[in-house]
Structures are given as structure tokens and as C-alpha cells.
Amino acid sequence: MKPVEIAKGIYDVGVIDWNIRDFHGYSTYRGTSYNAYLILDEKITLIDTVKKEFADELMENISSIVDPNSIDYVISNHTEPDHSGGLARVMHRIGEDKPLYCSKMGAKNLALHFPQKWNFKAVGSGEELSIGKRKLTFLETRMLHWPDSMFTYLQNEKILFSSDAFGQHYAGHEKFDDVIGDAIMPHAKKYFANILLPYSNLILKLVEQVTALGLEFNMICPDHGVIWRQDPAKIIQAYIEWSKQEPEKKAVVIYDTMWHSTEKMANAITVGLIDCGVTVKPMHLRKWHRSDIMTEVMDARAVIIGSPTLNNGLYPTVSDFLTYMKGLKPKNKIGTAFGSYGWSGEAAKLIRNELEAMKIEIVEPELRQQYIPDSEGMNACFELGSKIGRAIAG
Ligand code: FEO
């Protein structure tokens, strides 16, 4: 990607990763981008870098605008390697002793990633840095989503460099929200559901903090995906809504199956839910990626999970999903478990235990069917779906 001048004298010098399809367990069907920002002022400043394997492309992009040696300051908003991986290349090229601004945790974490003794300048919330005509303010956003995370705010142009926040894993020619339109929102939602959901309370507090500071945003520049310049308030409002985790009248039936019996149960439960007029998403764990399922879970009221019993335990895909969902800490859910079994039949109980550990309210006992559900068994599944449907519909 060639650099894009996003405002006068301010460039996105980042790169597009068209081919990435798995981002530490998150499916990135549309690739992603690693955005990095270059500000030309009396002190030329680079905000963030890119993944290590794209460092040459970053350097080419910078070189097409300025001699990299003329960069005076580097700011690292976040240590995760998709943004710091190019730091070694950048610092080597511009001079290892150039000031490297980051949060206190950033200095600690960068030192744990890189052996070089860089000239760290640890900054805290509210600290300012003059770069000539412009002034930057730092805002620590600890645990959004790493301990080192921070925002950098450009006072003059009212631009927020928001690191991972407000990002989307999306590779495209569109650089701005007004170019792509609402088509970007599902990508932003999936990103929130799979990365930021556990930090919902922190996000609501951060919004309060930013509101109290009276900060205004003409533009929000995340480190992934498109830049919000037409309507930055739209993505902030979406974050507030997603953080509240107020569910819709919706259920997700998540399952895997060995010989189609648990699938039959899932289908009958789904029909029972549909009969109550609620939105239902039946999701087979080998047909849907865990990160797409999690996006549906985020705004669902009910999560109903099924597994056959395999060797006295859960089907491996179900274990995988439960582990993934547990880490993302969804709130305000009801649910139950179900599954077919041959002789021992532990799976449904094991799922129930996991749901309880996630503080998901078990509104109906788990339902098991031996081998192949007969018509009575199918009726029991339909009835389970109906009961949960009625609980959702209120
Ligand atoms: Fe895009 Fe937390 O890294």
C-alpha cells in the first residue's frame, strides 16, 4: 500500500496484510491492515509500526515521504507484535538512541520483547509532547487490551490514534469510513466481540473519562482497518452499546455431532425457539469459526450448547469453544446444555458446569438423549427450545 495523507502532513504509512486468515485464533477472512502514522512537524514523529515481516514495506513507505533518519520521535501505543514487530528495523535505521515514547508498562513490556536498550520515555495519562506546531497528549488505556496500551491524541487536528481500539480486521482499498460505509460495521463488531468484550466495563469507564476531559474527535485512527473521519461518534456509540451487553431477543444453538443425533436435537431446539418468535442461530462448530460464533453470542440472550459424549468427555470442538467463550466473559446470558450419548453420557453435565462457571443462568436442566432421539425425545427438544424461547421473549 502506498502511504495515504490522512490530514495535511499526516500519513498512514502502514501496510495491508491481504492474506492473513488466522489471527491468533480469530478468523480474518478479509485480511487486515497494520496502520502506522507519520506526522511531519519540527519533530518528525512515527506512531506505531507493523508486523515484523512487513517492516521493509513500512520503511519504503516512510522513505517515499522523508528520509527515515530524519524521524525524531517514535511512539509505541501498544507492545503486541503486530504493532511493535517493525520497531527493531525502524530503530536500527533511524538511530537506536532516538526517544521512544510509550506507557510505563510499554517500556517494561517492550524490554521483554526486544534485547535492545532503547531510549524509553515512559509517559502517563495527560502528559504532553510538543512536536513543533502540534502537541500530542497521551492517555493510558491499561488492559484495553494489554497492560501497555495507550492512546495518543493530536490536539491541533483533534485526531485520536487509538491503537487497537475502534479497529477492524479488514483489508481493502477503502481507507475511510465514508468510503466503505456501513459495510465496515460487521467487521468492527466481530473485532469487539473477540478482542474487547472482556473489557466492557473498562471501556464504559474510559468513555466517561474521555467525556469528562472534553476531548473532541475529528478523526479516529485505529491500527487496523479503516479510519473514522466522517462519523467518529458512530463507532464510539457502537462501543458503548456493545459494552453494555444488553441482549437482543436472540438465541444461539452451538453444537457438534458424531452421528447426527446431537444435530437432530439442535434442530428441534431451534424449531422450538423459532416457534416463540425469537431470532435463532444454529451453529455447527465445524461449519462456523469460533470467532464468528462469538460475534453472534455477544448480543444473544440465550446460549444453548450441545455435545455428544466422547470417551466420557466433551467433543473436542465443544471444549475448544467453551474455553474460548469463557475467556471473553460474555454477560447477561441464560442457557442450558444438551447432547446425545451412548452409555456414560457426561457431556451435557460438563457443559452445564462450564456455563455455570461463566455465570450463565441455567434456566432449564440439561437435556440428554440416548443414541438416536425418538419422537418423544424430539418433542422434549422442541419443548426445551420453546421454554427458553418464552423466557427470552418475556
Ligand atoms: Fe493489533 Fe493488540 O494488537
Boltz pocket constraint, residues with backbone or C-beta under 6 A from the ligand:
constraints:
  - pocket:
      binder: B
      contacts: [[A, 78], [A, 80], [A, 82], [A, 83], [A, 145], [A, 146], [A, 164], [A, 223], [A, 224]]
      max_distance: 6.0
